[in-house]
C-alpha cells in the first residue's frame, strides 16, 4: 500500500506545478533580463492563438453556409390524446444530433453540430407550430413526429418572417422583442408538465396545461399583428472549469451535481478520521434537509436524469404601425410566468428592444430603439444563438460596455450587439414549453387537422 504522506505530496505537486513553473520562469526572466525575448514569445503565441480562432471561425462559417434549411409546419391533430411525454420522445429521437467528430471534420472542414428551432407563431391571430431544420434531417423529423402523433400533418412552408421586410422609420412595421435567460444556475429546473400533473393523464376537463396561456395570447392578436416565439436548441456541449485544477473541465451534468452539493452544504455535516500524520479521511457524511426544501432537492436531482440541450429563447412582436399595441408588448414579457418555480428556477427577460437597452444615463432615442427591434427581427430570422457572426464576437456587450462614455449619450456611433445567453434545458423542460395543447383548449385560431385519417381496408377490390 502506498504511503499516505507520499500520496498527499504527489497530489500537491499535481495541483500546483504550473504555479511554481511560472514563478521560476518569472525569476529567470528578471535575473537575466530576458523581458524582450519573453515578450516576443508571448506575442507569437498570442498571434498564433488569434490566427487559430479566426481560421476556426472561417471554416465553420463556410460549413454553415453549405447547410440547407427548411421550415416545416406541424399541424396538430384535432384530438391530442397524448401528454407531453410524447413530445419528449420526439425531441430525443429527432433533435439529439450529437456524434463524435474527428479532428479533420472539426478543425479542417469546420463541421458543427446541427441546431433546430422550435417555434410558435401567430399571424393575424392564426396560431401555427413550426420546426426549422437542416434538410438532411427532414425525413427523420417527419417520421418521428408521425411516430408520436400519427394524425398530425407535416408540410414544408415558406419562412413566415420574410413577410416583414424590416423595422425602420421607412417601413410599414413597428416591432419589439426580447430574449430570456434562467434566473438561477441551470441546475435548478423550471416548473414542468410533471408539476402540473399532466404525466398522470387526468381527464381532459381536469387538465391544466401550461402552454395554454401562450396559445390564448397568440390567438388573441388582431389583423396586422404578429407574435413569434423561438426556441433554438442543439445537443449540449457546454463545459465548465473544474475547481482546483488548471485546465480540467466538466459537463453540465457534473456542474448540476456540484450546484446541488453547494445547495446542500449548509445542511451537511461531516465526521472525519485521521490516518497517519497528514492524511484526513471523511468517515461519514450526513445531510439533513429541511422539509420545505425536499421538492427543490428532488427536482434538481431529477433534471440530470434526462438528456440536455443548449437552449436560447426569444420572442418578437411585429405589427403595422397603425395597429401596434403596447399592451400586447407588455403581455409578451410575461409569457413564461407559469413556468416559474421560486424555490427552483424561472425565466427572466433580457436584451429587450427598449430605450434603456444600453444602460446609459439618458435613454436611447426612438430611432435607436427601432434599430434594436430591427436587429432582433434579423436575428430571429437567422435563428442566431450558436455559431454567431464575427461582429457578435467583437462588438458584444459581454466584452465592451457601449456606448462610451455612458454619461454623455446613449446613442453612440458604434452600438454594441446584445450578448446572447444560452442555457441547458432537459427534454422534460423543452417538452413543457413546446408541445401541442389538448382538446380542452378551444382556440378557434389554432389550426388543427379537422378529420382523422385512416388507411384503406386491405380487402378493397383492385
Residue pairs with C-beta under 8 A, 6 or more apart in sequence:
4 275
4 276
4 277
4 278
4 279
5 276
5 277
5 278
5 279
7 279
8 278
8 279
15 244
15 245
18 246
28 34
29 35
29 38
56 107
56 110
57 390
57 393
58 110
59 107
59 108
59 109
59 110
60 110
60 112
60 387
61 110
61 387
61 389
62 110
63 109
63 110
63 111
63 112
64 110
64 112
64 387
67 114
67 134
67 136
68 134
68 135
68 136
69 132
69 133
69 134
69 135
70 132
70 133
70 134
70 135
70 138
70 156
71 130
71 131
71 132
71 156
71 157
71 158
71 159
71 160
72 130
72 131
72 132
72 133
72 138
72 141
72 142
72 154
72 155
72 156
72 157
73 128
73 129
73 130
73 154
73 155
73 156
73 157
74 129
74 130
74 131
74 145
74 152
74 153
74 154
74 436
75 129
75 152
75 153
75 154
75 155
75 447
75 448
75 449
76 129
76 149
76 152
76 436
76 437
76 446
76 448
76 449
77 149
77 150
77 151
77 152
77 436
77 448
77 449
77 452
78 151
78 439
78 448
78 449
78 450
78 451
78 452
79 151
79 439
79 452
80 149
80 436
80 437
80 438
80 439
81 438
82 148
82 149
83 193
83 198
83 199
83 201
84 193
84 198
84 199
84 431
84 432
84 435
85 199
85 431
86 148
86 149
86 435
87 148
87 430
87 431
87 434
87 435
87 436
88 306
88 427
88 428
88 430
88 431
89 144
89 147
89 148
90 144
90 145
90 147
90 148
90 149
91 233
91 309
91 427
91 430
91 431
92 307
92 427
93 140
93 144
93 147
94 137
94 140
94 141
94 144
94 145
95 116
95 233
95 235
95 309
96 235
96 307
96 309
97 113
97 114
97 137
97 234
97 235
98 113
98 235
98 237
99 113
101 111
105 111
112 386
112 387
113 234
113 235
113 237
114 133
114 134
114 136
114 137
114 234
115 232
115 233
115 234
115 383
115 385
115 386
115 387
116 131
116 132
116 133
116 137
116 232
116 233
116 234
117 130
117 131
117 132
117 230
117 231
117 232
117 233
117 383
118 130
118 131
118 230
118 231
118 232
118 233
118 430
118 434
119 129
119 130
119 131
119 132
119 228
119 229
119 230
119 231
120 127
120 128
120 129
120 130
120 214
120 215
120 218
120 228
120 229
120 434
121 127
121 128
121 130
121 160
121 218
121 226
121 227
121 228
121 229
122 128
122 218
122 219
122 221
122 225
122 226
122 227
122 228
122 445
123 160
123 163
123 226
124 221
124 222
124 223
124 224
124 225
124 226
125 218
125 219
125 220
125 221
125 222
125 223
125 225
125 445
126 219
126 445
126 447
127 215
127 218
127 219
127 443
127 445
127 446
127 447
128 160
128 447
129 434
129 436
130 157
130 160
131 141
132 383
133 141
138 156
141 154
142 154
145 152
145 154
146 152
146 154
149 436
151 449
151 452
151 453
152 436
152 449
153 449
159 381
160 226
160 228
161 228
161 377
161 380
161 381
162 381
164 173
164 175
164 226
164 318
164 377
165 171
165 173
166 173
166 374
166 377
167 173
167 174
167 175
167 318
167 370
167 373
167 374
167 377
168 370
168 371
168 374
169 367
169 370
172 320
172 321
173 318
173 319
173 320
173 321
174 318
174 319
174 320
174 321
174 324
174 370
174 373
175 316
175 317
175 318
175 319
175 353
175 370
175 373
175 374
175 376
175 377
176 316
176 317
176 329
176 332
176 352
176 353
176 354
176 373
177 314
177 315
177 316
177 317
177 352
177 353
177 373
177 376
177 377
177 380
178 314
178 315
178 332
178 333
178 349
178 350
178 351
178 352
178 353
178 376
179 312
179 313
179 314
179 315
179 349
179 350
179 351
179 352
179 418
179 420
179 421
180 313
180 314
180 315
180 336
180 347
180 348
180 349
180 350
181 347
181 348
181 350
181 421
181 423
182 188
182 190
182 345
182 346
182 347
182 348
182 423
183 345
183 346
183 347
183 348
184 344
184 345
184 346
185 255
185 259
186 252
186 255
186 256
186 345
186 423
186 424
186 425
187 255
187 256
187 257
187 258
187 259
187 260
187 300
187 303
188 259
188 296
188 299
188 300
188 344
188 345
189 299
189 300
189 302
189 303
189 341
189 344
189 345
189 426
189 428
189 429
190 339
190 340
190 341
190 344
190 345
190 346
190 347
190 425
190 429
190 432
191 210
191 338
191 339
191 340
191 341
191 344
191 432
192 339
192 428
192 429
192 431
192 432
193 199
193 209
193 210
193 428
193 431
193 432
193 435
194 428
195 341
196 208
196 209
196 210
197 208
198 207
198 208
198 209
204 438
204 439
204 440
205 440
207 438
207 440
209 437
209 438
209 440
209 441
210 338
210 339
210 432
210 433
211 432
211 433
211 434
211 435
211 437
212 437
212 440
212 441
213 335
213 338
214 229
214 335
215 437
215 441
215 443
215 446
216 441
216 443
217 227
217 331
217 332
217 335
218 227
218 229
219 443
219 444
219 445
219 446
221 227
221 328
222 323
222 325
223 323
224 319
224 320
224 322
224 323
225 317
225 318
225 319
225 320
225 323
225 324
225 325
225 328
226 317
226 318
226 319
227 315
227 316
227 317
227 328
227 332
228 315
228 316
228 317
228 318
228 380
229 313
229 315
229 335
230 313
230 314
230 315
230 316
230 380
230 383
231 311
231 312
231 313
231 430
231 433
231 434
232 311
232 312
232 313
232 383
232 385
232 386
233 309
233 310
233 311
233 425
233 430
234 309
234 310
234 386
235 307
235 309
235 310
236 251
236 252
236 307
236 308
236 309
236 310
236 424
237 310
238 251
238 252
238 310
238 422
238 424
239 249
239 250
239 251
240 249
240 250
240 251
240 252
240 254
240 255
241 248
241 249
242 248
242 249
242 250
243 258
250 258
252 308
252 424
253 304
253 308
256 300
256 303
256 304
257 304
259 300
260 297
260 300
260 301
261 268
263 296
263 297
263 300
264 287
264 289
264 297
267 287
267 288
267 289
267 290
267 293
268 285
268 286
268 287
269 285
269 286
269 288
270 282
270 284
270 285
270 286
271 282
271 283
271 284
271 286
272 280
272 281
272 282
272 283
273 280
273 281
273 282
273 283
274 280
274 281
275 281
289 297
292 343
293 343
295 343
295 344
296 343
296 344
299 341
299 344
300 344
303 426
303 428
303 429
304 426
305 426
306 426
306 427
306 428
307 426
307 427
308 424
308 425
308 426
308 427
309 424
309 425
309 426
309 427
309 430
310 386
310 422
310 423
310 424
311 422
311 423
311 424
311 425
311 430
312 385
312 386
312 420
312 421
312 422
313 347
313 433
314 351
314 376
314 379
314 380
315 332
315 335
316 376
316 377
316 380
317 328
317 329
317 332
318 377
319 325
319 328
333 349
333 352
336 346
336 347
336 433
337 346
339 346
339 347
339 432
339 433
340 346
340 347
350 418
350 421
351 357
351 376
351 418
351 419
351 420
353 369
353 372
353 373
353 375
353 376
354 369
354 372
355 363
355 364
355 365
355 366
355 368
355 369
355 410
356 363
356 364
357 364
357 369
357 372
357 418
358 364
358 402
358 403
358 406
358 410
358 412
358 415
358 416
359 401
359 406
359 410
360 403
360 406
360 407
360 409
360 410
361 406
361 407
361 410
362 409
362 410
363 410
364 372
364 410
364 411
365 410
365 411
367 411
368 410
368 411
368 415
371 415
375 417
375 418
376 418
384 392
384 420
385 420
385 422
386 422
388 420
391 417
392 417
392 419
392 420
395 402
395 414
395 416
395 417
396 416
396 417
396 418
396 419
397 416
397 417
397 418
397 419
398 419
399 419
400 416
401 416
402 412
402 414
402 415
402 416
403 409
403 410
403 411
403 412
403 414
403 415
403 416
404 412
437 443
437 446
